[in-house]
């Protein structure tokens, strides 16, 4: 009887573990569609700069604003790109293994080594979350969301820096 109980517990643990893995890696993600004008950089003056793009592939999940990832190609000119706000310390987040166009480790290494540059897409897309766009000279582009300084403070229950917009009531 004890063996049967142990086997049942092991099977249950394997099923629950498999379900948790599936929910984390596959279940909540949905494909994202984008049309021209949807993807923007932010200029130093705060104005949006439309990023022309093609070959867009994106995923997102409603369970977290940090799950957004996208890959694209662009032909934005260097003069326009020079007006965008750089994000020198951007660090891409790991994407699910099955979303194979987005290699966060390689993108991160290329950002650190200067083979790619990161720019602010949209600040406070959702309170405390910025959209970051990394671009390569050959036109490849990668997008993800990062927690900004406002989010870092408020999400950890500290007062927001003076430069931050007021936090929504749900976060106070």
Buried (B, 14 or more C-beta within 10 A) or exposed (E): EEEEEEEEEEEEEEEEEEEEEEEEEEEBBEEBEBEEEEBBBBBEEEEEBEBBBEEBBBBBBEEEBBBBBBBBBBEBEEEBBEBBBEBEEBBBBEBBEEBEBBBBEEBBEBBEEEEBBBBBBBBBBEBBBBBBBBBBEEBBBBBBBBBBEBBBBBBEEEEBEEEBEEBEEEBE
